[in-house]
Amino acid sequence: MKIALIGITGRVGSRVADELLRRGHAVTGIARNRGEVPPQPGLTVQLGDATDPQGLTPLLKGHDAVVSATRFVSTDAKPLLAAVKDAGVPRLLVVGGAGSLLVGPDRMLIDTPDFPDAYKPEARAGVVFLDTLRKEDVLDWTFLSPSALFEPGERTGKFRLGGDELLVDEHGKSWISMEDYAIALADEIETPRHSRARFTVGY
């Protein structure tokens, strides 16, 4: 498949690119600075910005799917959706956040007392982004939320998938490595199971 990846220079975006390239997909990495992306076989890098939908549209044309791995505080869902649709790409997959996951009836993780204040602006923006996606009925979208602790780590290939609720292990810990997250996202690209839906991944 040919996949456009917006935000390839980020910690998650770079790992998603590595996973897709490992599987033999052709990846077009879209970044604001081409020099930040090391060359790899199967990877093409284009200069682009998620905040410039008019400039983004021609870069997305001809791809089977688009992956957005940008920060929510700097990305508006509506122009991005418009760019993907104008480019004629049928699918958008979004690297989501954990803040919008449910931890009880109608209670999101972001609304719990221990949720760090420093992460709230990004998490709130992620909630708005997801709400916008849920109103989209033309494009085939998927929003993948990580677990609460989301850091670089091991690529184990062993994890669980869930829906809208935060996943925790037997010790009450909610976590996933960025490497295993990338596996779950690549799996969804290859074998779609969550059309117009959010799902989550954790140990």
C-alpha positions in Angstrom: 0.0 0.0 0.0 1.0 3.6 -0.4 0.5 5.6 2.8 0.9 9.3 3.5 2.2 10.0 7.0 1.7 13.5 8.4 4.0 14.2 11.4 6.7 11.7 10.5 9.3 13.5 12.6 7.5 13.0 15.9 8.2 10.2 18.3 5.1 8.3 17.3 5.2 9.2 13.7 8.7 8.0 13.2 7.9 4.6 14.8 4.7 4.2 12.7 6.9 4.9 9.6 9.4 2.3 10.7 6.7 -0.3 11.2 5.0 0.4 7.8 8.4 0.3 6.0 9.3 -3.0 7.8 6.1 -4.4 6.3 7.0 -3.3 2.8 4.6 -0.4 2.3 5.5 2.7 0.4 5.5 5.7 2.8 5.3 9.4 2.0 6.4 11.2 5.0 5.1 14.8 5.2 7.2 17.1 7.4 7.9 20.8 7.8 11.7 20.1 7.6 12.8 17.4 5.2 16.3 17.3 6.8 14.9 15.9 10.0 13.9 12.6 8.4 16.7 10.1 7.7 16.5 8.3 4.3 15.1 4.8 4.2 14.2 2.4 1.4 10.5 2.8 0.5 10.3 6.3 2.1 9.7 9.5 0.2 9.7 12.8 2.1 7.7 15.8 1.1 7.6 19.3 2.6 4.1 20.0 4.0 2.1 21.3 7.0 -1.1 19.9 8.5 -2.2 23.5 9.1 -2.1 24.3 5.3 -4.8 22.1 3.8 -4.5 23.7 0.3 -0.8 22.8 0.2 -1.5 19.4 1.7 -4.1 18.1 -0.8 -1.7 17.6 -3.7 0.7 15.8 -1.5 -2.0 13.3 -0.4 -3.3 12.4 -3.9 -2.6 8.9 -5.1 -2.4 7.3 -1.6 -4.4 4.5 -0.2 -4.6 6.0 3.3 -3.4 9.0 5.3 -2.1 8.8 8.9 -2.1 11.9 11.0 0.4 11.8 13.8 0.4 15.6 14.6 -0.3 17.3 17.9 -4.0 18.2 18.3 -3.3 21.7 19.6 -1.8 22.6 16.3 -4.2 20.7 14.0 -7.8 21.5 13.0 -9.8 18.4 12.1 -12.1 20.1 9.6 -9.4 21.4 7.2 -7.5 18.1 7.5 -10.7 16.1 6.6 -11.3 18.4 3.7 -7.8 18.0 2.4 -8.0 14.2 2.6 -11.4 14.1 0.8 -10.3 16.6 -1.8 -7.2 14.4 -2.5 -9.5 11.4 -3.1 -7.9 9.3 -0.4 -10.5 6.9 1.1 -9.1 6.5 4.6 -7.8 8.6 7.5 -6.2 7.1 10.6 -5.4 9.3 13.5 -2.9 8.9 16.3 -5.1 9.7 19.2 -4.7 10.4 22.9 -5.8 8.7 26.0 -7.5 11.6 27.6 -10.8 11.0 25.9 -11.0 7.3 27.0 -13.7 6.5 29.5 -12.9 5.4 33.1 -16.5 5.2 34.2 -20.0 6.1 33.0 -19.7 9.3 31.0 -16.4 10.1 32.7 -13.2 10.6 30.6 -9.6 10.1 31.8 -9.0 13.8 31.4 -11.6 14.6 34.0 -10.0 12.5 36.8 -8.2 14.4 39.6 -4.8 12.9 38.8 -4.7 13.9 35.1 -1.6 16.2 34.7 -2.5 19.8 34.1 0.4 20.1 31.6 -1.3 17.5 29.3 -4.8 19.0 29.4 -4.6 21.4 26.5 -3.5 18.7 24.1 -6.0 16.2 25.6 -8.9 18.7 25.3 -8.0 19.4 21.7 -8.0 15.6 21.1 -11.5 15.4 22.5 -12.7 18.1 20.1 -10.9 16.3 17.2 -12.6 13.0 18.0 -16.0 14.7 18.3 -15.4 16.2 14.8 -14.5 12.8 13.4 -17.7 11.3 14.8 -19.8 13.7 12.8 -18.0 12.7 9.6 -20.1 10.4 7.5 -18.2 10.4 4.1 -14.6 9.6 4.8 -13.6 6.2 6.4 -11.8 7.3 9.6 -10.2 5.5 12.5 -8.9 7.1 15.8 -6.5 4.9 17.8 -6.0 6.0 21.4 -3.0 4.7 23.3 -3.1 3.8 27.0 -2.4 6.4 29.7 1.4 5.8 29.8 2.7 6.1 26.2 6.5 6.1 25.9 9.2 4.6 23.7 9.9 1.0 24.6 10.0 -2.6 23.3 8.3 -4.0 20.2 6.8 -7.1 21.6 3.7 -7.7 19.4 1.7 -8.7 22.5 -1.1 -6.4 23.5 -4.8 -6.0 23.9 -7.3 -4.0 21.9 -10.3 -2.2 23.4 -13.0 0.3 22.5 -13.8 3.5 24.3 -12.7 2.5 27.8 -9.2 2.8 29.2 -7.3 -0.5 29.3 -5.5 -1.4 32.6 -3.5 -4.5 33.4 -3.9 -6.7 36.5 -2.0 -4.2 38.6 -4.1 -1.3 37.5 -1.4 0.1 35.2 -2.4 1.5 31.8 0.5 1.5 29.4 1.7 0.7 25.8 5.0 1.2 24.1 5.1 3.4 21.0 6.6 0.5 19.1 3.6 -1.8 19.9 1.2 1.0 19.3 2.7 1.3 15.8 2.0 -2.4 15.2 -1.6 -2.0 16.2 -2.0 1.0 13.8 -0.3 -0.8 10.9 -2.5 -3.9 11.5 -5.6 -1.6 11.3 -4.3 -0.1 8.0 -3.8 -3.6 6.5 -6.9 -5.2 7.9 -9.6 -2.6 8.8 -11.7 -3.5 11.8 -12.6 -0.1 13.2 -14.3 1.8 10.4 -15.6 5.2 11.6 -14.7 4.3 15.2 -12.2 4.9 18.0 -10.4 2.0 19.6 -7.5 1.7 22.0 -4.5 -0.5 22.6 -2.7 -1.5 25.9 -1.1 -4.3 27.8 
